């Protein structure tokens, strides 16, 4: 049996078992399932206000990947956060199902289209299930049309996630369940005591400097979203030569093998630092102390924007109108649109001239200077 048919069978079985609708007043706990990456998890955060308004007396449980959980437990969120290791693996999904079943929620919500969220929600054992419950196997679910469904819950009907901004995905689940208010996105902040401790450790390790510094994140989850490393190196040189600013390169440990050439170019340059593979609270503290963040369309870009740091975001395969972070301070999103963008990111139809290469160092540096001037004058 195909995965698609299996999920369809689960939806039918769940609907047959849950013929009665649960009144909102009877909901004592809600499992909110978002087992996607950092950027998707941060984009989901505004919806927590909606779920709290829908179920004011219920305990809210947020189920996320373990590294994201490490960050979220350091924030003042109106939920109990649970982490799942290797959430994108079969073992991780099985662990998430077990975790949610142990929580015994009244309602389980799949907050975005990836199939692992649907599996966990459908197998949660919850009397009420809502959200994205159909098969989705795509690197770019934001380009698909996906219905929002409710089983055992009052459903407003007709809600679809259809080229909305990614921050709308979880909010659409709230709206399907009757939430109608709107609110402005809020920033995030690490608890002061934890931030002070992490900042001290990073300063002792020489990662954080007392001088002004810019954070550059040269990686992305998908190769087609990456600006060439040589362009990042040239941009760093511009900061050093023109502004005298210290530059900190930040990356995920899994990308370590991609950076030898970048490191080689700055041997003996005391104003360029290479951050070790930090956990997400460490990344948040490092980024929050910077004057600017420059990076590809990736989770750390969303993190920097949510922390209120000015950002320069570099886009190509994905349209920033769909995937860019909401920014709270002056920022710039550089997007050189070509006919094939946004794309499914599984192959490039312009392999000799990929869209990310259309962004020049001059473009990025001019944007950085403009953003920094705006931040000073804000």
N, C-alpha and C positions, 0 to 999 in steps of 0.2 A: 504494500500500500504506500502511495506517495505521501510525503509530509503534508502536502496541501490537503489531501483527502482526510488524513488523520486529524488535522486541526478542524476541518469541517465537521467530521464526526463528533469531535469533542464539543463543538458549539451546539450541535443538535442535541446531544445527550444532556448537556448542561441546561439547555432550554426546557427539555422534558422534565428534568428533576426540579426545576425552579419555576413552577407555574404561578405561585403566589408572589406578589410584590411586597418588598420589605418597606414599611413606612420609615421615613428618614429618622423619626424619633426613636426607632428601635435599633438603630445602628450604633453599636458600642465600640467598634474598632474598624479601621480601614487600612488595608495594605496597599500602598502606592508603589507600583513596580516599574522601575526605570533602570534596566540592566544594559544601558548603552554607555557610550564614552563620556568623558568629562564635559565636553561642550554641550551635549544633549542634556546631561543631568543639570548643569547650571541653567540652561534655557528653560528647564521645567520648574525652577524654584518659584517664580511668581504664582504658579497655580496652587501652591500650598495655601495661600490666603483664601483661594476659592474653596478648597476642600475644608478648611477650617470653618468657613462661613456656612457651607452646606451641612456639616456635621459638627456643630459647636461643642457637643459633649462627648464626642467619640475620641478614642485614642488613635492617633495617626501614626502608622509605621511606614517608613520609607525604606524600600529595598533597593540597594544600589551595589555596584561593583566595589570591592573592598578598598581599593585605593581612593575612590571617591568618598567612601564612608569615612576614611581617615580625615579628609578635609571637612566633611559636613558635620562631624561630631564636634569640630572646633568652632562651629558657627552657632549663632543663636537662632535655631530653627524651631518651629512649633510642631516638631515631630520627633519620634524615636527612630534613630538611624540604625540600619542593619547592613552589614557588608557581606558580599558573596565573592569568594575567591574564584578566579578564572571564570567569570560569569558568562563568557561567550563559548565555553566548552560544554559538552554534554554533561560532564561531571558537575560543572558549575550550575547548570540549569537544574539538575537533579537536587543539588544542595539547596538552591533557592526554593524549589517546590517544597522540600521538607521543612525549610525554615518557615515559610508562609503557613503551611498546614499546622505547624506547632503554635503559631500565633493565633490560629482559629479566628480569623477576622469575619466580621459581618459582611464586609464588602471587599473585593479585590479588584484593583484597577490597573489595567495595562496602559501606561501613559504614552507610549509611542509604538510605531508599527512593527519593529523587529519581532520575529516569530518567538524568540525566547520569552519576551514579555507576555505574549498571548498564552504560551504553554503554561507559564507559572500561574497566571490568573485563572485559566480554565481548570487547572488541576489543584487549585488552592483549597477546594472544599467549601468555599465561602457561599452562603445563600445568595448573595448578590455579586454579580460580575459586570464590569463595565470597561469600556475603552476600546482598544484596537485588538480584535480577536480573530483576525483572518491571517492567512499565510502571507508573509512578506519576506522575501529574500533578495535584498537590494542594498547596494552601497549608498544609494541615494533615495531613501523612502520619501524624502521631501518633494520628489518629482512625481510621486504616484498619487492616485486618488484612493483614499482608504476610508471606509465608513467607521463611524463611532457607534458601538452597539452597547446595549444594556440588557442583561438577563437577570430577572428577579428584582429589577429596579424600575422605577418610573422613568421612561425615556422620552425626551422631547421629540426625538425622531428626526431623521434627515440630516444629521450632522455628518460632515465629511471633512477629513483633512486633505486639502486639495490645493497645493502650492501656496499654503499659508506660510508665514514665517515660522521657524521651528519652535519659537516660544509659544505659539498658539496651539501646539499639539495637545499638551496636557490641559490647557484651558478649555479646549473643545470638549474634553471629557467632562469637565465641570459644567459646561453649558448644557451638555446632553442630559445631565442629571438635574438641571433646573437653576444653575447659578447664572445671574444676569448682570451682576455689577462689573465695573471696570476699575482698574487701578494702574498707577504708574509703576514701572519696574523699580525695585529697590536694589541697593548695593549690598555687598556682603563684607564681613569683617571678622578676622580671627579674634577670639577672646584675648583680651589684653595680656593676661598673665602668660598664656601660652606663646603669644607673639613675641613677648619680651625674651622669653627663654630661648626660643628658636633664633631670634635675631642675635642674641649674645653668642650662641654656638656658631652661627654662620660668620659672625665677625671674627671670632677666635680662629676659625678655619680659613680666614682670608677670602671668603666668598663675597661677603658684604663689606664695602669700603665706606669710610666716612665721607668720601667725596661724592659728588653727583655721579650717578651712573645710569646707563641705558641698558635694558635687557633685550637681547635679540634671541628669538627662538627659531632656528633654521630648519625645523623638522615639521612633519605633518603626518596624519594617520595614513594618508594615501599618497603615493609618489607623485601623482599628477597635480597635487596641490602644492608641491614644493617649488619655491623660487630657487634658482641655482645657488649652490653654496658659494661660488665665486662672487656672485652678486652680493650676498650677505657680507663676505669678506671685504669687498670694495666699499660697501656702506659703512662698515665698522671703521675703515680707514678714514672715511669722510668725517666721522665723529671725532676721531683722534686728531686729525690734522686741522680741522676747521674750528671745532669747539673745545678740544682738549678734554672731552668727556670720557670717563671710564666706560668700557663696554663689557658686559657680562653675557656670555653665550650660555643659554640654558637648553638642556635637551633631556629626553627620556633615556634611561640606561640602555634600552633595546636599540637605540640609534648610535651607540658608542662607536661601532665599527665604521660608521659613515664619516667620522670627523677627523681622522688623522691629517688629511691635507689641510683642513681648516686650522687645526692646531699648529701645524708646521709653519703656516704663514705668520704666526704671531709669537714665535719663540723669542724670548728675551724682551717682550713688550710688557712692561709692568702694568700698563693701563688696560690690558685685555685679560679677562679672567674667564675660566671655563668652570661653570658650576658642576659639581658632581651630580650624580643621579639622585635628586632630592625626592622625598615623599611630597605629596601635594600640600600639606601644611607648610613645609619648608619652601616650596615653590611660591606659595601665596605670600609668605613673609618677604621673600626676596623680591618678588614683583612689586609688592605694595610700597617698598622703599625706593623704587626707581622713578626717574622723571619721565620715562617713556618706555613703551613696549612695542617692539616691531616683530611681526611674525606672520606666518602663513595662516590660512583658515584652519584652525585647530583648537583643541581644548584649552591650552594655555592662553590663547587670544581671548576666549570667552572669560577665562578666569581673571585676566588683567582688566578687562572692561568692567566686570562685576565688582572688582576691588576699587574702581574709580580711578584707575591709572590711564593717562592718555595713551591711545594705541594708534599704530599704523598697521592696518590689516591688508594682506596681499591675497587677492582672489583671482581665480581663473576658471577652473572647471565648475565651480558652484557660484551662483548668483548671490551677492551679498544681500539682496532684497529678501532672500529666503533663509540664509544661514548666518548672516553676520550677527555679532553680539549687539545687544542694546548698550550704548555707551552713555555714561553719566557725565562726562567731561568732553572738551573738544578733542576730536579724533578724526582719523581719515581712513577711508576704505578705498583701496586702489583696485580697479576692476577694468581690465582691457577686454571688453566683450568681443567675442568672435561668433561666427554663425553657429558653431556647434556647442556653444555654452548657453545654459548649463548642460552638462553631459552625464552619462552614467558612470564615468570614471573607471570603467573596466578595460578600456583601450583608448588610445589617442588616435584620432583621424588626422592629426597634424604632427606626426612624430618628428619631423625635421624642424618644426617651428612651433613648439607647444605654446599654449596661450600664456603660461606663467612667464615665459621668456620675453614677452612683449613689454613687461614692466621693466623700466630701466632704473639704474642706480640713481640717476638724476630725479626720476619720479619719486622714488622712495625718500631721498634725502630732502627734497623740497617739501614733501608732505610732512616729514618729521619736524622740520624747522617751523612750518606753519602751525602744526599742532602744539609744539612747545610754546610758541608765542601766544597762541590762544589760551593755553593753560595758565600762563603767567598773567594774562589780562582778564581772565575769567573772575 
